[in-house]
Amino acid sequence: MKTLLKILFIIFILWMSVGIYLLKTQHPKAEIVMGLGVFYLSFLLMPIFIFHRYKGGKYKKYQLNDEKIKGWMKNKDS
């Protein structure tokens, strides 16, 4: 999964570089290329990254629940 993310990120960087080059040369399709790059980032790269990063429940220590809030209130009163 890590390798896939690296490859997808490199593709994104190259894609945006081509888009910037096309913008500088005032190519008529430059805005479409940049838009598709943002679309690629938003709907392909980021969801895969988020899934990879948070699989296995690593995110649970950052979630708020009643027990944590009660613990904070108890410590605050002390």
TIZA-638241 format. One record per residue: residue in one letter; x, y, z of N, C-alpha, C in turn. Coordinates in pm, whole numbers, padded with zeros to 5 digits, always signed. Example, Ala and Ser with C-alpha at 12.3 -4.5 7.8 and 13.67 -1.06 7.14 Angstrom:
BEGIN
a+01319-00569+00780+01230-00450+00780+01320-00330+00780
s+01285-00225+00708+01367-00106+00714+01290+00003+00787
***
This chain:
BEGIN
m+00083-00119+00000+00000+00000+00000+00088+00126+00000
k+00199+00119+00074+00290+00234+00078+00347+00265-00059
t+00383+00160-00131+00439+00177-00265+00335+00237-00359
l+00212+00189-00349+00104+00242-00432+00084+00391-00404
l+00086+00428-00279+00070+00570-00243+00184+00655-00298
k+00305+00603-00291+00419+00678-00345+00405+00696-00496
i+00366+00591-00565+00348+00599-00710+00238+00698-00745
l+00125+00690-00674+00014+00782-00700+00054+00926-00671
f+00133+00949-00567+00178+01083-00535+00272+01138-00643
i+00361+01054-00693+00452+01097-00800+00372+01131-00926
i+00270+01049-00957+00184+01079-01071+00116+01213-01052
f+00068+01239-00930+00002+01367-00901+00098+01485-00920
i+00220+01473-00869+00319+01580-00883+00350+01605-01031
l+00371+01498-01107+00398+01513-01250+00279+01576-01323
w+00159+01532-01287+00037+01583-01348+00025+01733-01325
m+00049+01776-01201+00039+01918-01169+00152+01997-01236
s+00268+01937-01248+00378+02005-01317+00344+02029-01463
v+00286+01929-01526+00243+01944-01666+00135+02051-01675
g+00044+02051-01579-00062+02152-01577-00008+02293-01562
i+00090+02311-01475+00152+02442-01457+00224+02484-01585
y+00295+02390-01646+00363+02419-01773+00263+02463-01880
l+00152+02391-01888+00050+02427-01987-00012+02563-01957
l-00029+02595-01829-00080+02728-01793+00017+02837-01836
k+00146+02813-01815+00248+02913-01852+00254+02934-02003
t+00230+02827-02078+00234+02839-02224+00098+02877-02282
q-00001+02899-02196-00137+02940-02232-00204+02842-02329
h-00189+02716-02299-00254+02611-02376-00404+02614-02344
p-00491+02593-02441-00636+02600-02415-00689+02491-02321
k-00621+02380-02311-00668+02270-02225-00599+02270-02087
a-00525+02372-02054-00448+02375-01930-00540+02371-01807
e-00648+02446-01811-00739+02448-01696-00805+02313-01675
i-00833+02242-01783-00892+02109-01772-00793+02012-01708
v-00668+02020-01747-00564+01933-01690-00550+01961-01541
m-00547+02088-01502-00534+02123-01360-00658+02077-01283
g-00776+02095-01340-00899+02051-01275-00903+01902-01254
l-00861+01828-01355-00856+01682-01340-00752+01640-01236
g-00644+01716-01224-00545+01687-01121-00602+01705-00980
v-00678+01810-00961-00742+01833-00831-00846+01724-00805
f-00921+01687-00907-01019+01579-00897-00951+01448-00857
y-00838+01419-00920-00757+01300-00890-00712+01302-00745
l-00664+01417-00699-00619+01429-00560-00735+01407-00463
s-00848+01470-00493-00961+01467-00400-01030+01332-00392
f-01045+01265-00504-01128+01146-00505-01052+01015-00523
l-00923+01021-00541-00846+00898-00555-00732+00892-00454
l-00644+00989-00457-00525+00986-00373-00558+01003-00224
m-00637+01105-00190-00667+01130-00048-00745+01017+00018
p-00851+00962-00044-00920+00850+00022-00831+00728+00045
i-00746+00698-00051-00655+00584-00034-00557+00613+00079
f-00505+00737+00085-00413+00774+00192-00482+00766+00328
i-00603+00818+00338-00675+00817+00465-00703+00673+00509
f-00744+00589+00415-00768+00449+00449-00640+00383+00500
h-00529+00405+00431-00402+00345+00471-00358+00397+00607
r-00374+00524+00631-00325+00586+00754-00403+00540+00877
y-00534+00523+00861-00617+00496+00978-00667+00354+00989
k-00620+00263+00906-00661+00124+00923-00594+00069+01049
g-00660-00020+01117-00604-00079+01238-00642-00003+01365
g-00726+00098+01355-00776+00167+01473-00678+00263+01538
k-00580+00314+01464-00484+00408+01521-00550+00541+01557
y-00665+00567+01500-00732+00694+01519-00812+00700+01650
k-00833+00588+01716-00922+00584+01832-00873+00669+01949
k-00744+00689+01960-00695+00772+02070-00727+00920+02048
y-00768+00958+01926-00801+01097+01896-00951+01123+01900
q-01032+01020+01918-01177+01037+01921-01223+01078+02060
l-01321+01166+02063-01380+01205+02191-01492+01108+02225
n-01498+01068+02350-01609+00988+02398-01640+01032+02541
d-01745+00976+02598-01790+01018+02731-01683+00992+02838
e-01612+00882+02828-01511+00849+02929-01400+00953+02932
k-01353+00996+02817-01247+01096+02812-01294+01230+02866
i-01416+01267+02829-01469+01395+02876-01487+01392+03028
k-01537+01282+03082-01553+01271+03228-01418+01274+03297
g-01316+01212+03237-01181+01216+03293-01126+01358+03295
w-01150+01434+03189-01105+01573+03185-01175+01657+03290
m-01305+01634+03305-01382+01711+03404-01334+01677+03545
k-01303+01550+03568-01253+01507+03700-01119+01571+03729
n-01030+01572+03632-00898+01633+03650-00908+01785+03664
k-01003+01845+03598-01021+01989+03606-01065+02031+03747
d-01152+01951+03807-01204+01981+03941-01097+01961+04048
s-00999+01878+04023-00898+01847+04126-00800+01958+04147
***
